[in-house]
Amino acid sequence: MSKPDQSLFVIAEIGSNFDGDKTLAKLYIDAAAEAGADAVKFQTLAKETLISPNVPDENGSWIANPKWDLFSNQGLPLAWHEELKAHCDAAGVEFMSTPFYLEAVDLMEEIGVKRYKIASGDMTFAPLHYKIAATGKPVIFSTGAAYLDEVRETHQRLKSGGAEDITVLHCTASYPPSWEDLNLNALITLREAFGEKIGLSDHSPGHVAPIAAAALGARVLEKHVTFSRANDGPDHPFAMEMPEFKAMIADLRNLEIALGEAEKKPAASEINRRQNLRRGVYDPKTFMPTDSEDGVWLRPEYD
């Protein structure tokens, strides 16, 4: 059984925030491990396999895509994957990297990743789904900007391709989203549709949403991290700084304990207090316990 079934699985999404610096990438790994993350995640992508250089204009004519030259997301260089995977192993944190093209799955298999993450934008990328599912490894996929029937289609496609351990992440594909757009109660809908294997990929400020998501049943939480939101780059402004990330994980671990079991029963610390907290009938003259209907209802303690 994979870890997301056993406890809250926290992913530190480094994404492009290592800013093209391998030493910085390792520092992020170390900081995330020290903060208590279960996994760190990068992105394995190439602009040529992700963004179309041409798009239709309002008249239907094909023109140069203005976002092509503006694209600045730094995917993890191919040559770094094995070294950073080894660094994660030494730091005691799981290495992950979202594959954005088919050959990237082959690389993930070569270095021995334990699980896969599919981005919201690739919910309709069926060839990627089948290739990942065929590995038989756990799959996590985000559902930003999706309707429930689309989520069902992706889930079923992964299952039919051979994936058995599938976790569905609620996500709002805005960076950052407004509070009105978070719709965290969608986690309840996802839980009813797919069982316990649900989670949240969050881009909102602070950790209000992750705490609420965990209380609503999330088993996987993903949060972008940075050493400073003031840094240049597409992911820094909405990411969580490392001290905040560490504090969030500490709160989440306490919440895991506090949620306890579903059974309504006295806590261990309450057992010996049950008699003293509850009223009994006492003689109004002697203040000794009595069965008399003329007795007064009192209790030994007051809280």
N, C-alpha and C positions, 0 to 999 in steps of 0.2 A: 504494500500500500504506500502511495506517495505521501510526502510530508503535508501537502495541502489538506489531506483528509484528517491528519492527526492534530494539527494546530494551525494557528495563523501563519501563513507563509508570506513574508515581507520581501518585496523586490525593490532594490535601489536602482532606479532607471538612470544610468549615467548618460545614455544616448550619445549626443555629440558634445557633451560638456567637457570632455577631456581636451577639446580645442586642438586636436591634431598632435598632441604631445604624449608619447608613450609613458614617460616618467609620471606625468600628471594622471594618466589613466591608472597607473599602479597606486598612486596616492589616494585616488578615489576608491579603489578596491579596499585598501587598508582602512580608510575612514569608514566606509560602509560596514565592513566587518566589525570594527570596533564599536560602531553604533548599535550592532545587534541584528543587522539585516541577514536574511537567509540566503539571498542571492543578489548579485549585481548583474545588470543587463546593459549590453551595448546594442548597436544596430549594424548589421552586415548588409550594406547597400551600395549601389552604384547609380549615379544619375541616369546613365544610358539605359538601365533596365527598370527605371522607376517613373521618370517624367517624359512625357511626349514633347519633342521639340516643336511640333506643330499642333495647332488647335483651330477649331472653326470659329469664325467671328460671328457677329450678330446676323450677318447675311448668309451664313453658311459657307463662306469662302474660307479656305485653309490659309492660316497666317502663322508666322513665327510665334511660338509661345513666349510671352513676356516673362514667365516664371522660370524659363530655362536658364537664362543667365543669372537670375537672382538666387537660384538654388545654392544653398550654402551648408546644408546638413552634412557633417563629416562622419561618414560611416567608418567603422573600424577597419583599418588597413588589413588586407588578407594575411600578410606576413606576421601580424601581431597576435593573431588569434591563439595560437598554441602557447605562446609565451604568457599571455595574460590569463589563459585558462590555468596554466601551471601556477601563476601567482595567486590566483583565487584558491586553488587547492591548498597552497601553503598557508594562506590567510584563514582558511576554514570557512569560506563562503562559496556558494555555487556560482559558476560562470554560466551566463546566458547571453545570447545575442539573437535578436530578431532577424530571421532571414527574409530578405525582400526579393529574392529571385531564386530560381530552382537550384542552380549550382551551389548556392550558399548552404543548402541543406546537406549537400555532399561534404562540404567543409565542416559543418557542425558534427557530422557523423565521424569524420576523420579524427577530430580532437576529442570526441567522446562526451558531448553534452548529455545531461540527464533528461532535459525536457525542452519543449519548444514554445515560443510565443508568436502568435500571429497578430499583426497590427489591425486596427479597425479598418483602415483603408484597403486591406486585402481580404475582407470578408467574402468578396466575390471572385477571388483568385483561385478558382477550383484546382488547377494543376498543382499549385503550391500545397493546397489542402491534402490532396491525394498523396503527394510525395512525402509530406510530413507524417501523415497517418500511417503510411506503409512502414515507417520506422518502428511502430509499436510503442513509442515513448509517450509520456504524458504531454498533453497539449493544452495551452492556455490561449484563449483568443478574446480580444477586445471587441466591443460591439458599439462603438461610437457612431452616431447618426443612423442607427439601424432600427427597423421595426422588428417586433417579436417573430413574425413569420420568416424574416430574413435570418434571424439568429437560429431558428429551428432548422432552416435549410443548411446553414454552415455546420451546425452540430451533427445533423444527419449525414452530411457528406463526409465529415471526419470519421464518424462511426462506421459508415459503409466502407471506408478506405482502410479500416483496420485499427483505428484509435479506440482505446477502451477507457482511458483516463482523460476526461475532457473537462476543463474548468472554464466557465463563461464569466467574463468580466464586464460589468456595467461600466460605461464610459461616456463622458460628454466630450465630443470632439471640438472643444474650444479651449483656447490657451491664453489666459485662464477662463473658465466658464463663470457665468453669473450664478449667484446662489439659486435664482429662480430656475435655472436650466439644469441643476444637478439631478433632480428627480430621483433621489436615493430610494424611494419606495419601489422603484422598478426592480430593486433587488428581491423584494418579496415575490414579484411576478416571476423573476428568473428562478428563484428557489422552487416555486410551485411547478415550474416547467421542467427544470433540470435537476432538482434535488439539491444536495448539500454543496455541490461543486460550483460555487459562485464566488465572485469577488469584485473588486473595484480597481480600475485604473484611474487615478485621480490627478487632476491638474489644478485643483482649487487651492486658495491660500490656506496655510495652516493645516491643522489636522482634525478639524471638526468633522469633515466628511469621512475620513478613514475610521475615526472612532465610532461614528454613527453606523457606518457600513459593517463594522465588526459586530456591533450590537444587533444588526439586522440579519446576521448570518454569514457575512463574507468570510471566506477561508483563505483568500489570496488578496493582498493589497500591493499595488504598484505605485510608486511615487518618484517623480523626477528629483534628482539631487544636484546640488552645486556647492562650490565653496563660496560663491558670492553671486547674488542676483544682479549685481552691478556689472558683471563681466559681459563682454560682447558675445553674441551668438544667439541662435534662434530659441534655445531651450533654457538658457539661464534665467530670464526674467520671471518665469512662472515656477521655477524649481524651488525645492525646499533646501535651505542651507543646512549644513551638516549638524550643528548643535540642535536645530529644530527637529531634524530627522531622528536624532538620538532620543530626544525627549518624547517624540511621538511613539517610538517603539517601546520605550519604557511604559508609557501610558497604555499602549495596546496590550502589553504583556500583563499589566495589572488588570485591565478589563477582561482579558481571557480568564483570569482567576476569578474575578468578581462575577462573571456570568454564571459560573457554576453549572449545576444540573437543572433539568426542567422540573424535577419533582419539587413540590411545595412541602417543605418539612423544616423543623427547627435546625438551625446551625449547631455545630458541636458546642460552641460557646454558649448557646441558649439553653441547652438541656437542663443544666443545674439551676437555671433561673426561672424555669416555668412555674414552679410552685410559689416563689416569692413575688413574681410579677402579677399573679392573678388573685382576684378577690376570693375571700372565704367569709363564712358567717361567724361572727364573734358575739359573745355575751356582752351587752352594753355596760355591765357592772364590772365583770372580772376581766373582760377582754381576752377570754379564752375561747377557743373554737367551740361552737355549739350547733346543734341541729334545730334550735328553736326558731319558730317563725318570727319571733320578736328580736332576733339578732340583727346586728348591723353588718353591712358588707364592707370589708376593709381588705387591704393587701399590705404585705410586709414592706414592700419597696415602692418607690415612685421614680419614674424616669421621664 
